[in-house]
């Protein structure tokens, strides 16, 4: 500090150099990598499940791919719709929280099972004259979620009838 109580230009230069060579990051390096993801949670009339792979990249982006299944019962008839999905988004973290935002999602119908009978998605679309619902129409760009990191190696949702395993990462959903 100089006589006026102000920091010298030299101090600002040192801080600037430090930030250039040791940038502040909101991306925990222990999370960077490829993680097997397997989770499910209740939805109206059934359960949504996902099984696949999530890759967290060092610059704060992530990619996800796998299978989403929606299953349940309507009028005492069981159903299960499965979709191949790929998505991309951004992530950030600090000591306590992992925050993700889904920017893009693409889905393709994989299988349809109604009352225990398997139908091809193409056959259902042809017979009904309607295209099969794509999941990306239900996930607006920027859909976000936040998890509390409890250790560098696991994520866990709050207590309930769902499960979430991200092999290697442990955190808890914040709401």
N, C-alpha and C positions, 0 to 999 in steps of 0.2 A: 504494500500500500504506500501511496505517496503521502505528502504532508497534508493533502486535502481529504485523506481517508478514502481515496479511490484506488482501485486496482490499476496497476501499470499495464501498458499495452503488451508488455512481455508476458504477463500472466495470461492475458487473453490468447496470445499466440500459442502458449504452451497448452492451454485447454483445447484450442482448435486442433492442434497437432495430435493431441491425445485422442480426440473424437474421430479424427481421420484414420488413425492407425488402430484404434480400439473402439469401433462404433458401438453405440448403444443398440441393443437388439431386444426385440420382443419375441424372439424365437428360441426357445429352450433347445439347445443342441441335443439333449437326451431324448427329445421327441422325434427328431429328424430320422426318417427311415421308413421302412415298409412294415405295416402292422396287419395281422390277421384280425378281422372284425366280425363279431357274431353277436347280434342283439335282437331282442324282440320287446314289444310293448303293446298294451291294449289299445285298440281303436274301437269305435262304435260298432258293435256287433261282431267283434272278433279280435284278431291279433295281426300286427305287422311285424315281420321278421326280416332281418338282413344278414347275409353271410357273404363276406368278400374280403377285399384287400384295400387298405387305405395307405397312401404314401404321402408323408409330410416332407416337403422340400425345404431346403435351408432359407430360401428367400421369402418364406411365408405363404407359399401356395401349397395346396394339396390336391391329390387325385384320388378318386375312389371308384371301385368297380366291383360288381358282384351280382347277387340275386336278391331282389325284394319279393317277399311272398305276403299276400293278404289272405287270411283264412278266417272262417267263422261259419255262422249259420243264419239263414234267412228263411222264415216260415218252416222251421224244422228241417231244412235242407242244407247240407254242408256245401261249402264252396272253398276253393283255393285257386287264386290267380298268382302266377309267378312271372316276374319280369327280369330280364337282363338289364342292368343299369350301369351307366358310367357317369361320373360327375367330376366337377372341378370347383375349387373355391380357395378361400384364403383362411389362414389361421394365425393366431398370435397367442403368446403366453407370457405370464410373469411367474413369480414364485408360487402363486396360489391358483391361478385360473388358466384354463385352455379355452379360447374362444374360437369358434369356427363359423364361417359364412359360406353357404353353398351358392355359387354364382351360376353354375350351369348344370343341368341334369338331362340326360337322354335315356330313354327306356325303350325296350322292345319286348312285346309279350312273348313269354317263353312257353307257358303251359296254362291250361284251364281245366279244373276238375270241379264238376257239379254233381252233387249227390253220389260221389264215389266213381263217376264216369269221367274218363279223360277225353278232352276234345282239343283239337289243334286250334290255335288262335285264328288261323286263316279260315278254317271251316266255320267257326262261330261268326266271323266277320261276313263271310259270304252268305250264310243262312239268314243272318239278322239284317243284312243290308246296312249295317252300321260299323264304323271302324272300332277296333278295340281301344279302350281308353289308354292313353299314354300317361304315365305318372308325372312327367314334367309339366303338364297342365295344372297340376295341383301343388307344385312347389315354386312359389315366386322366387325370382332371382334375389339373392341376399338373405334368404332364410337362414337364421343364425341360431346357435346354441352355445351354451357355456358350461364348462365342467370345472369342478374344484379338483386340482391335482393333489392327491394325497401321498403319492410317492412317484418317482419317475417311471413306474412300470405298470400301473393299472388304472382303469377308469371304472367307476361304479355308479349306476343310477341310484336314486333314493329307493328305500324299501317299497316293494310293491310286487305285482304279479308279473313283472318283466325282468329280463336279464340283459346284461350288456358285458361283453368281454372284448377287450382290445388287447390282445396278447402283447405284453411288454409295457403297457401304460396303465396307470391306476389313477382315476379321478372320480369325482362324484358330481352329478348334474346339480346345478345351483338352485333350481326351483322345482 
